[in-house]
Amino acid sequence: MRSVGYETGRATSVDPSGVSSRDDFADFLQAVLQDYESGGKAEWENATVERLLDGLTAFSWARVDGQGDQETPTWRLFAEMIVAATGYE
């Protein structure tokens, strides 16, 4: 009998590092949607709305800067949170 191991899915491969404005964020979200439609639906760790929101919630609670303080919100931070939510367990 073959043992079936648990393998987690991936997060989106869209890079959030260039997001600095609302327009950049909109472009980023469009690219995330394209990633989802071209394979993320089957490959992302959190490919349902429920799991995505659960990952976003968990990551939001856990994310602090090196000083132990909450970060100042930026468009890039929002994009990083979306990336994390697609794969955060």
C-alpha atoms as one frame of an Amber mdcrd trajectory, in Angstrom:
protein
   0.000   0.000   0.000   1.379   3.394  -0.988   1.640   6.027   1.726  -0.042
   9.288   0.886   1.827  12.275   2.293   0.355  15.668   2.939   1.645  18.329
   0.572   0.665  21.917   1.005  -0.133  24.128  -1.902   1.678  27.210  -3.056
   1.056  30.894  -2.689   0.548  33.082  -5.728   3.740  33.744  -7.646   2.845
  37.403  -8.301   5.531  39.717  -6.873   4.184  42.500  -4.600   7.456  44.444
  -4.412   6.531  46.993  -7.092   3.201  47.989  -5.543   3.268  51.586  -4.313
  -0.054  53.103  -5.405  -3.717  52.237  -5.719  -3.268  51.697  -9.468  -0.319
  49.377  -8.819  -2.473  47.480  -6.319  -5.285  47.122  -8.864  -2.784  45.813
 -11.451  -1.377  43.464  -8.818  -4.832  42.096  -7.988  -5.523  41.553 -11.673
  -2.283  39.559 -11.959  -3.215  37.514  -8.855  -6.574  36.721 -10.444  -4.821
  35.630 -13.653  -2.491  33.397 -11.595  -5.519  31.881  -9.868  -7.268  31.222
 -13.176  -4.163  29.719 -14.800  -3.391  27.167 -12.095  -3.832  28.692  -8.677
  -7.321  27.276  -8.373  -5.737  23.823  -8.181  -2.350  24.760  -6.674  -2.820
  27.488  -4.060  -2.904  26.478  -0.423  -5.947  28.725   0.102  -7.912  28.599
  -3.133 -11.404  29.168  -1.731 -12.818  32.429  -0.397 -13.150  30.908   3.083
  -9.562  29.689   3.184  -8.221  32.893   1.629  -9.994  35.028   4.242  -8.859
  32.687   7.020  -5.249  32.997   5.801  -5.581  36.770   5.521  -6.951  36.973
   9.056  -4.215  34.770  10.514  -1.468  36.631   8.667  -2.908  40.000   9.704
  -2.827  39.022  13.368   0.688  37.603  13.106   2.372  40.326  11.041   4.407
  42.841  13.020   7.586  44.726  12.201  10.942  44.104  13.893  10.068  46.444
  16.777   6.979  44.455  17.730   4.679  47.223  16.466   2.063  47.032  13.782
   3.243  48.321  10.436   1.980  51.482   8.828  -0.444  50.394   6.091   0.803
  50.834   2.528  -0.392  49.568  -0.831   2.641  47.256  -0.858   1.729  45.852
   2.564  -1.803  45.150   1.323  -0.323  43.327  -1.683   2.042  41.328   0.557
  -0.926  40.352   2.706  -2.813  39.068  -0.348   0.208  36.994  -1.400   0.502
  35.569   2.104  -3.219  34.839   2.293  -3.026  32.620  -0.790  -0.561  30.310
   0.939  -0.559  31.015   4.699  -1.529  28.037   6.843
